[in-house]
Amino acid sequence: MDATLCPECGALAEVQWRAVMESTDGPIEHARISCLRRHWFLLPVAALERPQPQPAGDLRPTRLR
């Protein structure tokens, strides 16, 4: 599974597919992603964020701000 973060809520999201689309500046690779909260987006691959791995011993929940 190729994982990223949802641009709307920050939840873990899965890259469902990738495709190269033509633009006026030339071809750009895009990805369709969907997150655990059912948001979905079609955006350039360059805009994807890699999730940060949590340390194995850190079981504390992360706080939302």
N, CA, C and O atoms as a DFTB+ gen file, in Angstrom:
260 C
 N C O
     1  1       0.848      -1.182       0.000
     2  2       0.000       0.000       0.000
     3  2       0.888       1.237       0.000
     4  3       1.832       1.340       0.783
     5  1       0.581       2.143      -0.862
     6  2       1.276       3.427      -0.917
     7  2       0.468       4.388      -0.056
     8  3      -0.696       4.656      -0.355
     9  1       1.072       4.911       1.014
    10  2       0.352       5.743       1.972
    11  2       0.811       7.195       1.886
    12  3       1.945       7.491       1.511
    13  1      -0.096       8.078       2.241
    14  2       0.148       9.511       2.300
    15  2      -0.751      10.091       3.379
    16  3      -1.390       9.340       4.117
    17  1      -0.810      11.401       3.483
    18  2      -1.693      12.050       4.441
    19  2      -2.772      12.812       3.700
    20  3      -2.522      13.383       2.639
    21  1      -3.966      12.822       4.256
    22  2      -5.090      13.552       3.667
    23  2      -4.821      15.043       3.762
    24  3      -4.502      15.535       4.844
    25  1      -4.939      15.779       2.661
    26  2      -4.707      17.226       2.713
    27  2      -5.793      17.979       3.486
    28  3      -5.570      19.124       3.880
    29  1      -6.949      17.374       3.712
    30  2      -8.025      18.052       4.433
    31  2      -7.976      17.820       5.943
    32  3      -8.088      18.767       6.721
    33  1      -7.806      16.547       6.363
    34  2      -7.899      16.245       7.795
    35  2      -6.611      15.703       8.399
    36  3      -6.514      15.589       9.621
    37  1      -5.619      15.365       7.576
    38  2      -4.354      14.862       8.086
    39  2      -4.349      13.390       8.436
    40  3      -3.336      12.885       8.919
    41  1      -5.461      12.676       8.207
    42  2      -5.536      11.245       8.486
    43  2      -4.743      10.463       7.443
    44  3      -4.420      10.983       6.375
    45  1      -4.437       9.224       7.762
    46  2      -3.738       8.349       6.832
    47  2      -4.605       8.129       5.596
    48  3      -5.809       7.898       5.709
    49  1      -3.994       8.200       4.429
    50  2      -4.724       8.027       3.169
    51  2      -3.978       7.050       2.270
    52  3      -2.753       6.944       2.332
    53  1      -4.723       6.341       1.441
    54  2      -4.166       5.366       0.514
    55  2      -4.169       5.936      -0.898
    56  3      -5.152       6.532      -1.337
    57  1      -3.060       5.746      -1.602
    58  2      -3.003       6.107      -3.021
    59  2      -3.674       4.970      -3.784
    60  3      -3.168       3.848      -3.800
    61  1      -4.808       5.255      -4.414
    62  2      -5.561       4.223      -5.105
    63  2      -5.055       3.979      -6.519
    64  3      -5.006       2.833      -6.965
    65  1      -4.684       5.020      -7.221
    66  2      -4.085       4.857      -8.543
    67  2      -3.329       6.109      -8.925
    68  3      -3.525       7.181      -8.353
    69  1      -2.461       5.947      -9.907
    70  2      -1.672       7.053     -10.455
    71  2      -1.845       7.068     -11.966
    72  3      -2.025       6.024     -12.594
    73  1      -1.789       8.256     -12.536
    74  2      -1.890       8.397     -13.990
    75  2      -1.174       9.670     -14.407
    76  3      -1.116      10.643     -13.654
    77  1      -0.632       9.650     -15.612
    78  2       0.014      10.839     -16.162
    79  2      -1.018      11.580     -16.991
    80  3      -1.627      11.012     -17.898
    81  1      -1.211      12.854     -16.671
    82  2      -2.188      13.684     -17.381
    83  2      -1.469      14.821     -18.088
    84  3      -0.502      15.379     -17.568
    85  1      -1.940      15.151     -19.253
    86  2      -1.351      16.235     -20.032
    87  2      -1.745      17.586     -19.445
    88  3      -2.836      17.744     -18.897
    89  1      -0.851      18.544     -19.567
    90  2      -1.131      19.918     -19.151
    91  2      -0.435      20.855     -20.132
    92  3       0.299      20.410     -21.014
    93  1      -0.667      22.134     -19.973
    94  2      -0.014      23.090     -20.868
    95  2       1.490      23.157     -20.628
    96  3       2.237      23.583     -21.510
    97  1       1.945      22.741     -19.447
    98  2       3.377      22.693     -19.139
    99  2       3.990      21.319     -19.404
   100  3       5.162      21.104     -19.093
   101  1       3.229      20.392     -19.968
   102  2       3.713      19.035     -20.228
   103  2       3.025      18.041     -19.309
   104  3       2.193      18.427     -18.488
   105  1       3.364      16.763     -19.440
   106  2       2.697      15.727     -18.644
   107  2       3.040      15.843     -17.151
   108  3       4.180      16.124     -16.781
   109  1       2.026      15.620     -16.307
   110  2       2.190      15.663     -14.852
   111  2       1.546      14.412     -14.267
   112  3       0.403      14.086     -14.590
   113  1       2.290      13.706     -13.398
   114  2       1.744      12.511     -12.757
   115  2       0.787      12.927     -11.633
   116  3       1.133      13.746     -10.781
   117  1      -0.421      12.351     -11.645
   118  2      -1.439      12.618     -10.633
   119  2      -1.767      11.319      -9.894
   120  3      -1.514      10.223     -10.394
   121  1      -2.335      11.463      -8.694
   122  2      -2.747      10.310      -7.907
   123  2      -4.136      10.562      -7.339
   124  3      -4.478      11.689      -6.979
   125  1      -4.927       9.506      -7.263
   126  2      -6.221       9.577      -6.576
   127  2      -5.992       8.960      -5.208
   128  3      -5.523       7.827      -5.097
   129  1      -6.331       9.722      -4.155
   130  2      -6.152       9.222      -2.799
   131  2      -7.483       9.246      -2.070
   132  3      -8.363      10.044      -2.393
   133  1      -7.628       8.368      -1.083
   134  2      -8.796       8.400      -0.198
   135  2      -8.310       8.103       1.212
   136  3      -7.445       7.255       1.428
   137  1      -8.894       8.830       2.174
   138  2      -8.441       8.698       3.562
   139  2      -9.429       7.876       4.377
   140  3     -10.484       7.470       3.890
   141  1      -9.059       7.644       5.620
   142  2      -9.893       6.863       6.527
   143  2     -11.229       7.535       6.824
   144  3     -12.186       6.868       7.217
   145  1     -11.296       8.841       6.640
   146  2     -12.539       9.578       6.897
   147  2     -13.358       9.794       5.619
   148  3     -14.289      10.599       5.595
   149  1     -13.000       9.071       4.569
   150  2     -13.707       9.036       3.286
   151  2     -13.593      10.298       2.446
   152  3     -14.407      10.510       1.547
   153  1     -12.608      11.136       2.718
   154  2     -12.317      12.241       1.799
   155  2     -11.550      11.635       0.634
   156  3     -10.831      10.654       0.820
   157  1     -11.685      12.190      -0.550
   158  2     -10.861      11.738      -1.676
   159  2     -10.459      12.936      -2.510
   160  3     -11.162      13.944      -2.582
   161  1      -9.296      12.791      -3.141
   162  2      -8.719      13.878      -3.932
   163  2      -8.002      13.314      -5.143
   164  3      -7.529      12.177      -5.127
   165  1      -7.924      14.114      -6.188
   166  2      -7.080      13.850      -7.347
   167  2      -6.098      15.010      -7.392
   168  3      -6.492      16.149      -7.642
   169  1      -4.813      14.725      -7.149
   170  2      -3.835      15.799      -7.068
   171  2      -2.493      15.351      -7.624
   172  3      -2.240      14.153      -7.751
   173  1      -1.627      16.312      -7.958
   174  2      -0.306      15.955      -8.468
   175  2       0.488      15.154      -7.425
   176  3       0.403      15.420      -6.226
   177  1       1.245      14.187      -7.897
   178  2       2.049      13.351      -7.006
   179  2       3.030      14.208      -6.200
   180  3       3.360      13.859      -5.066
   181  1       3.489      15.298      -6.757
   182  2       4.424      16.175      -6.044
   183  2       3.800      16.775      -4.789
   184  3       4.528      17.222      -3.903
   185  1       2.467      16.798      -4.687
   186  2       1.788      17.368      -3.525
   187  2       1.547      16.345      -2.411
   188  3       1.056      16.712      -1.344
   189  1       1.880      15.080      -2.638
   190  2       1.663      14.051      -1.613
   191  2       2.642      14.217      -0.463
   192  3       3.804      14.569      -0.669
   193  1       2.164      13.962       0.750
   194  2       3.016      14.017       1.937
   195  2       3.232      12.611       2.456
   196  3       2.298      11.810       2.508
   197  1       4.457      12.312       2.839
   198  2       4.761      11.011       3.433
   199  2       4.438      11.045       4.916
   200  3       4.836      11.981       5.611
   201  1       3.718      10.033       5.420
   202  2       3.441      10.004       6.861
   203  2       4.729       9.797       7.644
   204  3       5.618       9.067       7.205
   205  1       4.830      10.443       8.811
   206  2       5.996      10.294       9.667
   207  2       5.845       9.036      10.509
   208  3       4.815       8.860      11.161
   209  1       6.844       8.155      10.515
   210  2       6.742       6.951      11.357
   211  2       6.806       7.324      12.834
   212  3       7.581       8.196      13.227
   213  1       5.986       6.659      13.653
   214  2       6.024       6.885      15.088
   215  2       7.014       5.912      15.708
   216  3       7.128       4.775      15.249
   217  1       7.730       6.332      16.739
   218  2       8.649       5.423      17.422
   219  2       7.900       4.210      17.959
   220  3       6.762       4.331      18.413
   221  1       8.533       3.046      17.908
   222  2       7.885       1.792      18.305
   223  2       7.457       1.799      19.769
   224  3       6.421       1.220      20.096
   225  1       8.212       2.428      20.655
   226  2       7.890       2.422      22.071
   227  2       6.903       3.497      22.486
   228  3       6.445       3.492      23.628
   229  1       6.564       4.411      21.604
   230  2       5.682       5.525      21.934
   231  2       4.239       5.134      21.645
   232  3       3.796       5.191      20.498
   233  1       3.500       4.733      22.690
   234  2       2.119       4.302      22.530
   235  2       1.117       5.390      22.940
   236  3      -0.091       5.154      22.948
   237  1       1.617       6.562      23.274
   238  2       0.734       7.661      23.667
   239  2      -0.031       8.163      22.451
   240  3       0.538       8.276      21.365
   241  1      -1.318       8.466      22.621
   242  2      -2.061       9.013      21.483
   243  2      -1.555      10.407      21.133
   244  3      -1.137      11.167      22.007
   245  1      -1.598      10.724      19.875
   246  2      -1.185      12.070      19.450
   247  2      -2.330      13.033      19.705
   248  3      -3.497      12.667      19.568
   249  1      -2.006      14.246      20.071
   250  2      -3.013      15.250      20.363
   251  2      -3.290      16.082      19.121
   252  3      -2.372      16.479      18.402
   253  1      -4.544      16.332      18.886
   254  2      -4.940      17.205      17.780
   255  2      -4.998      18.628      18.288
   256  3      -5.489      18.875      19.390
   257  1      -4.504      19.563      17.503
   258  2      -4.530      20.970      17.905
   259  2      -5.595      21.700      17.172
   260  3      -5.773      22.901      17.376
